[in-house]
């Protein structure tokens, strides 16, 4: 069937099977040269596509144990974050790291070693995974942790599913007193102001900057910076205190069809950015916000990827090491603004030190994410952005990538050789777990 | 549903049964999970125990047993407040046309067993004077079609049985819900090319079931389009209908 990532580019004709029992894996491996596991299809590019066999893990969605004393949750890899939240928020627990959508699976979060708005404080998702079970090419199921099969564990965190099929994992949830955060939005004047505000916000667990992507010159990098911290129940206003641990409601709006590709044009993007910045500046200040709106604002609109029309979109996300990030981010923003094409969304976050995953994306510095509709000039623009990122010691996020060049990835991920050695050893020879991404990048 | 309630789910290892159990667990219900293969139930019991503070028990129940699986009810320590029957088997229409044994299996799985079970539960609920019975039937039961009439006729029987029960028990304190999903992405439909707009996820069915139980609904379709589609399908004159390929 026709399958794509969330960006809807590329679209490949893939054979798809649903794994229902772990025991079926041996047979699938015997009958297919390569395969890749797929969670809920929220990586953007071609990471979860394999024309030969794409193995859906969505039916492997059982919880296996929960310890209410410690918050340790053990579950199958196909369990969705939305399920964890709906089940455990009412009981006063929240995952230590969540990405920008709740429609992802535990296996997917480990494979991409996702980060949230709190990387500077808490690291990536993988830092909170205590152990996992991995089905490898030899048909074995191996328990991997920091003490057992430690190398395979570190290769699997951020390993994009290329070390095997993640079957289950144990992670620690954190206690929360309410489902609300105190969010503060501050409008900044320019990039220096934005970055300075990040540095001054170390005491808040969560932070993100939405950049006005079309501002240039002296206003380059002007942003709305949102910072947040969990609210104790006692600080909730009366209207929220009645149900302090309520769960996010499902999306009420949906994009029913592919939007015409002219919808997101230079003018509409400019207008959207200007309005948003203006509104944020006026409405700034502190207010209590539900975790759903704070962490997953785009989840309110189901199938929002259709806004970009039939040809889809790409999200370009790179990280730049701290020493270079001020100059690098400025150069990237200049390049996009000069192009005049404009990014619909431009998001900047602060990253703390890199984690243990050999192929994990984060490293200490800043990460910039830009959404572009897929058009004729888009690939050339991305290539230019890649060049800038590379010149400043940066690298791209494989979970978002759809078109980076193999050599850039090789240079950006210095532990690739080590990763591949472990992958080969676990496979006892040929790589059996492969995706369109790993083929394209010759990983 | 109040968190002191006990819910029995018959067909608890099915995708829809699991999704319903999950929603009830979030509401804090105690759960009685019944299915044919008890070894498969172990994983579901583990799952539900992680989700709810309420008690979770596992029970064997095979609607193909001579008594339709009704002996299950004697094995329950407490009579549930809510009972949901999700048992079903699509079967292969062509095989069922050619082989009476296949057809019988489809009929017994979708009609005889579930009806006997719901009937036996209704007796006990009526005696107690309260309870909710929810049966998951199918739009396939609304009109027999060439592509699946063996399955459809059994579901039609189940729908009619539930309708009769509801009629009989009106005013008794016992409520009967009939849920009619259209296409659902489950093990039953694995590998079929289903129209995305008309295909629900198991959790969509579960949400409809739980809301219908709470609000004491009578007959619910899953997804608003299906009610309209089946209205049209039912309204077509037989002369026209028999020539369609639906």
Interface residues (C-beta under 8 A of the other chain):
Chain A: X1 X18 X20 X59 X62 X63 X64 X65 X66 X73 X75 X83 X86 X87 X90
Chain B: X15 X22 X25 X26 X43 X44 X46 X47 X50 X51 X187 X190 X193
